[in-house]
Amino acid sequence: MASVASFYFAMFRRFQAICGPGGSSHVNPDSTQWTYLYGGFSLQSVQDAQGIFGELGPQASHYAPLSPGLSPLKAGSLIPAENPLWAMLNASLVPGATFGATVVVAGQTWPAMPLPPIDEYTIWVDANATAPRLIDAFGDWIIAGKIDDSPQDAPYNFASLSTAVVAPWPLKPQEYTSVLFVASMPNDDGRRHGDLSMPDPPANHVPANFWATSQIALTYPPGVMGQTAGTIANPMFLKPTEEYWVLALIGNASGTGAGTVSNPQYPPCTIVGDAQCFNTFTSPGTSLPSLDNIDPLGSNPTYEQFYMNGYAYDTVGFRFNVDAVFSQLATALTNQVPPAMLGNLPAAQWLKDGHPCVKVRIMSGEQLDHYPPAGNAPQPPKLDNPPSVPTVDRHIAQRNLAPFDPAEIGMKKIKWTNFIVAQAAAGWNELTLQSALPADAFHFYFAIPKAAYERWIDPRTSKGGVVRGLEVVTDVPSKPFPEAVILRQTGAVLIRIAEHAGEKERFFGMSLGIEGDPAGFKRARDSNVSVVHAAQESGVVGGFTLRAPPESRVVR
């Protein structure tokens, strides 16, 4: 499908920012008195009754020639010039426009907005300085049908954001700084063990399976048949030509706002999103384009949060074009992982039917970082050398949660899921398996490239490798890659990988296989299957979870 500019992230959020932080001019509730809700027009939310899709409220009677009941968008019209809001915005860009400039649409006079001269509205000026201009993107959105693509589901939608409050950070006296974080769990307060604020949160404050609890999701963009734009998507497979939008929940645990609109003298609040090959810790990856790009084909990865209110959550977005992401991941995998470490399976085949990991990082926006992550973790957070970990660093969250189809497994039919393993910190690394599926109905397998198994895992040939609860087998119905050592579960699984931080091969592939009777899901108290990655010195550093859809557990 063709990519389109996001109305919500590229346009509406800029319209809000032009008006100033929350509580300014148009960014107020409908009940606000007329001196604080200019023209009776509200940009507090996309679907506000007195907003873009609604009508001017009673406050408009104080702003002649406006009057209550006028509509910013003309119902049924796909012509930009027939829609008053577009005409008002466009009139402000006319060279030489002066204070009091107006435009007439269908016999009704409207003021040019922002009020000319527009020099002080730097966000508006910058967004219209070069092609593609924001005013043109807004016109294209009208022509395409005025689709509301704002987040529709909790916790990312306005209904949730407007009522959720971040628990205040225990700031020290005389400290004034925003405390930003990416939510690694529902109701995340941004606290992390060792963050130098008292009392110190426990080590398990962030769930050990943070990759499955993080507030990161895929949503449908406009134009997907049968789907409402902005609703959460849980695709079983990421198919060629498809596109999804990644949403992530961020928060501010301080009363001091962030972003250039709130505090222009401080660093801008910037966020980036990345896709990586499915992994237990880190892997080759690629950046995701920001949804605040006015150009739908733009590759800029940096999302700018123009203002972030205190004690509040907000939603940021990135574009996930399946063809682009998988092509870039295949290139990165080819360049960084030798063929032998993928079992001599070509990178594009390795990624087939996979669900990449998504990581979201706050790169700037705090005035002073009085509360750096424990252990002198690098700031801003990194993806490599060493990668930042969400249990320690509030500025990063990741999603390693993929669905799997029970219909794809069976007796003598193994469903394989490929993933990448990397050395985490110094010392040995361990992988364990967690599953509540009935043991009498399911069998689990691990496939490891022969070269990696012999060097780092095989107790007989490696220097420190350990294998428990698994046995080498050769009588399997399928292999995920040509050069594979196959291990079948016999008990509690532990795979200890010898330290290889100093070796040239930083990554190697593995695959998890599931075989069994799909009917067994109906007896499972939990359909999740997780591989957990722990390091000798730092405990759990990552992992991934496979989750069968809820209907697989329904007795029919």
BADREN-186217 format. One record per residue (C-alpha): z, y negated, x. Coordinates in steps of 0.5 Angstrom, whole numbers, plus 500, padded with zeros to 3 digits. Layout:
N
ZYX...
//
This chain:
556
500500500499493502505489505507483501511477503518478500520473495527474495528474503522469505522464499528464495533464501530459504530455497537456497538454504534447503539445498545447503551452503554455497557449492551444494546441489543447486547452489552452483554456477551453470557451468558446474558438472551434472553431479554437482548441479542437480537437474541442471537447475541453479539457485545461485541467483534469482536471475540465473539463466538456469534458475527460477526465471530461466530454463534447465541446463544441459545437466538435466539430460542426466536426470530423466525424465527432465531435459534441457530447456524445461522452465521451472515457471510457466511463462504468463501463468499466474496459477500456482499448479501450472508452474512446475516448481510450485507443483514439485515443492507442493508434491513433497508435502503430500502426507506419506510421499516417498522417495521417487515421488513425482508430479505431472504438469502439462504432460511433463513429469517432474520429481517432488522436491525436496526429495521425500521423505522430507524429515531431514529438510528441517528448514522446509518442514518448519517453514510449512508446519504452520500457517502461513506456510512457505508453499502458500506464500510461494503460490501467492507470489505467483498469483501476484505476478512473480515479481523479482524483488531481490536487491538490484543495485550495488553493493547489495545485488548478486553481481556485487556480492559474487565478486566482492571478497572480504580481506582475511582477518588475521586469525591466530594459529588454531583459531576457527571462528567466523568473524561477523560484522555489519559494514560501516563503510564501502569495502569494510573489512570488519576491523575495529581499533582495539579488536585484539587482532594484530596489527591494531587498526588506527582509531580512524579506521572507520570514518568519523561520519560512519552514519553517512558511510554505512552500507544501509539503504532503503529500497522499493518493495513490489507494487510502487508505481513507476519503480522497480522492486529492489532498487535503491530509494532516496525519498525526500519525505516518508509519506503516510501509507508508504513502505520501504525495505531496509537493506544492510550489508554484512560480512564474514572476515574469516574462512569459517562459515556461519549460520545453522546450515554451515555449522549446525552445532554453533549459534544461529546467525541472527540480525536485527534492525531498529528505527530510532527518532532522528538523533546524534547518538541514540534515542527512543526507537522501535524494532523493524520486522524482518523481511524473512518473515513468511507472514507479511504482517509478522512482527518478528524482528529477527532475521536469520542468515542460514549460511554465511560463507567465509570471506564473503558479504551478504545482504539482509533485509527489514520492513519499514512501514512508514505508518507503523514506524512513526506510530511506534516512535511517537509512542516511544517518544511520548513515554520516554521524553517529557513534553518540556524536553521537546519544547512542548511539541507533541511527539507526532508533530515532532516526528513529522517530515522526519527521517528516522535513524536505522541501526542494524546489529548482529546478535549471534553467529560467532562460535567464539568471540576471540576479538571482542570490541574494545573497552569491554563493550556489551555483546551482543551490541546494545541500543542503550545503557550504554549504546554500542558504537560502530567505530568500536563494535563491528557488530553494529552499523547505523544510518543517520543520513537524510535528504533535504529539499533546497526549495524548502529554504530561502531568505527569511525561510528556515528549514528545521530538522528535529533531532534527539540528543542523549548523554554519551558516556561520562562527562560533558558532550559536545555538538559541532557543525560541519558544512561547506556551503558558502557562508555568504549564502546560508545561515544556520540555527539551533533551537533548544527547548528552554528547559534543556538549555537552562539546565545543561547548556546556558553558560550562565545557568548550567553547570558546565554548559558552553556555547561558542560561535552562536548567539541567542536571537528572537527575530526569526521567521519561524520556530520548530517548537513552542518553547524554544531558545534560538541560537544563530551561527556567528562562527565555528559552532560548539555546543557543550552539554553538561553531564546529565547521566544521572538525571531522570531526563535522559533525552531532549530534543533539538532542531537544526535550521538552515536559511539561505539562497538555494542558488548557493548550492551551485557554488558548494563543493559539498552539499552535506551538512552534519552535526557531530556528537563527541563525548569527553572520554570517547571522542566522536560517538555519532551524528547525522548528515543532511544531504541535498540531492545532486541536481541542486548543484547543477547550474541551469
//
